[in-house]
Amino acid sequence: LESNTLAIQDGAAIKTHTDTKAPGGNIEIRVKKTVTITGDAANISLQEPLDSQVTFLKNVSPTTYNQSTSGIYATSDSSDAIAGRGGNITIQAPKLILTDKGIISTGSRGGGSAGQIALDVARLQLDGSASIASESRLPNTYPVASVSERDARILSLGDVVDVADIENGKQGRYVNT
């Protein structure tokens, strides 16, 4: 997406996801001036629901009906251990503003890794209710060829590293604690 400015507000969202073994799509945004992500849909008046919607609302009683949060989302929604990885989010802009619950998020429910978030901005402004987050429900697992390759990586607590050759042709599995 390329634009002079970009405003995502009142519950609007840019999303990509996968719920299979295939990888999720990437979101790339290049803006010449300002990206603003703000608000949710809680204050938008809806038309009266259709009869089928009334039944659904009575039976399910959703707590977030008409309250989608403005944001950019890339997710892997499958809970399978061999799920596809979530897409990456890349934003290039001189100024990025997130306010009133605005969010940039990648995530994974299963074995697919959460996508990366890359921000190339000169100025980043967030208020206390906004967030930039990446979440994975399973540990990140990295296959590497050798112990020296493992030691060259930057790891987070809980990451799992599978080493193909720890010496004498043996394999090893390490958990960063």
C-alpha positions in Angstrom: 0.0 0.0 0.0 1.5 3.4 -1.0 -0.1 6.7 -0.1 0.6 10.3 0.9 -1.1 9.8 4.3 -3.0 6.9 5.9 -5.7 7.0 8.6 -7.1 3.8 10.1 -9.8 4.8 12.5 -13.2 3.9 14.0 -12.6 0.2 13.9 -11.1 0.0 10.5 -8.4 -2.6 10.0 -5.9 -3.9 7.5 -5.6 -7.7 8.0 -3.9 -10.8 6.6 -4.1 -14.3 8.1 -3.7 -17.9 7.4 -5.5 -20.8 8.9 -3.7 -23.6 7.0 -0.1 -24.8 6.5 0.4 -22.0 3.9 2.2 -18.9 5.1 0.2 -15.7 5.7 0.5 -12.7 3.4 2.8 -9.8 4.2 1.5 -6.2 4.7 3.8 -3.5 3.4 2.9 0.2 3.8 4.8 3.1 2.4 3.5 6.5 3.3 5.0 9.9 2.5 3.7 11.8 5.5 1.8 10.3 8.5 0.2 7.0 9.4 -2.5 7.3 12.1 -4.1 4.3 13.8 -6.8 5.3 16.3 -10.1 4.3 18.0 -12.6 1.5 17.7 -16.1 1.0 16.4 -17.9 1.3 19.8 -19.4 4.7 18.9 -20.6 3.9 15.4 -24.4 3.6 15.2 -25.6 0.4 13.6 -28.7 -0.3 11.6 -31.3 -2.5 13.4 -30.1 -6.1 13.2 -32.0 -8.6 10.9 -34.1 -11.3 12.6 -31.3 -13.9 12.1 -28.8 -11.4 13.7 -31.1 -10.8 16.7 -31.2 -14.6 17.3 -27.4 -14.8 17.1 -27.0 -11.8 19.5 -29.4 -13.3 22.0 -27.9 -16.8 21.9 -24.2 -15.8 21.8 -24.2 -12.4 23.7 -20.9 -11.3 22.2 -19.1 -8.8 24.4 -17.3 -7.1 21.5 -20.2 -6.6 19.1 -19.5 -3.4 17.1 -16.2 -2.8 18.9 -13.5 -3.9 16.5 -10.2 -2.1 17.3 -8.5 0.0 14.6 -5.2 -1.6 13.6 -2.9 -3.6 11.3 -3.0 -7.4 11.9 -1.1 -10.4 10.5 -1.9 -13.7 12.1 -1.6 -17.5 11.8 -5.0 -18.6 13.2 -4.5 -22.4 13.0 -3.7 -24.2 16.3 -2.0 -27.0 14.5 1.6 -27.7 15.3 2.5 -27.5 11.6 0.5 -24.3 10.9 1.7 -21.7 8.4 3.7 -18.7 9.7 1.9 -15.4 10.1 2.7 -12.6 7.7 5.1 -9.7 8.3 4.1 -6.1 8.8 6.4 -3.4 7.4 5.7 0.3 7.7 7.8 3.1 6.2 6.7 6.6 7.1 8.2 9.8 8.6 5.6 9.7 11.4 3.5 6.9 12.9 0.8 7.7 15.5 -1.1 5.1 17.5 -3.7 6.4 19.9 -7.0 5.4 21.6 -6.4 1.6 21.5 -4.8 1.6 18.0 -2.7 -1.5 17.5 -0.1 -3.1 15.2 0.0 -6.9 15.9 1.3 -10.2 14.6 0.4 -13.5 16.2 0.3 -17.2 16.0 -2.0 -19.7 17.8 -0.1 -22.8 16.8 3.1 -24.0 15.3 3.5 -21.3 12.8 5.7 -18.5 13.9 4.3 -15.0 14.4 5.3 -12.6 11.7 7.9 -9.8 12.2 7.0 -6.1 12.7 9.4 -3.7 11.0 9.0 0.0 11.5 11.1 2.5 9.5 9.8 5.8 11.0 11.5 9.0 12.0 8.9 9.7 14.8 6.8 7.2 16.7 4.0 8.4 18.9 2.0 6.1 21.2 -0.5 6.9 24.0 -1.0 4.6 27.0 -3.8 2.6 25.4 -2.1 1.9 22.0 0.2 -1.1 21.4 2.7 -2.8 19.1 2.8 -6.5 19.8 3.8 -9.9 18.5 2.6 -13.1 20.3 3.2 -16.7 19.7 1.4 -19.4 21.8 4.1 -22.0 21.2 7.8 -21.5 21.7 9.8 -20.2 18.8 11.8 -23.1 17.4 14.9 -22.5 15.2 16.7 -25.2 13.3 20.4 -24.6 13.0 23.3 -26.6 11.4 25.8 -26.4 14.2 26.5 -25.3 17.8 28.5 -22.3 16.4 25.5 -21.2 14.4 23.3 -21.5 17.5 25.7 -19.4 19.5 25.7 -16.6 16.9 21.9 -16.1 17.2 20.1 -13.7 19.6 17.5 -15.7 21.4 14.6 -14.9 23.8 13.7 -16.8 26.9 11.9 -19.9 26.1 13.1 -20.2 22.5 13.8 -23.8 21.4 16.9 -24.5 19.2 17.3 -27.7 17.3 20.9 -28.3 16.3 21.5 -30.7 13.4 25.1 -31.6 14.5 26.4 -31.1 18.0 29.5 -33.2 17.3 30.0 -36.8 16.0 26.8 -36.4 13.9 24.5 -36.2 16.9 21.5 -33.9 17.1 20.7 -31.7 20.1 17.7 -29.7 21.3 18.2 -26.7 23.6 15.7 -24.4 25.4 17.0 -20.9 26.2 16.3 -20.3 29.9 
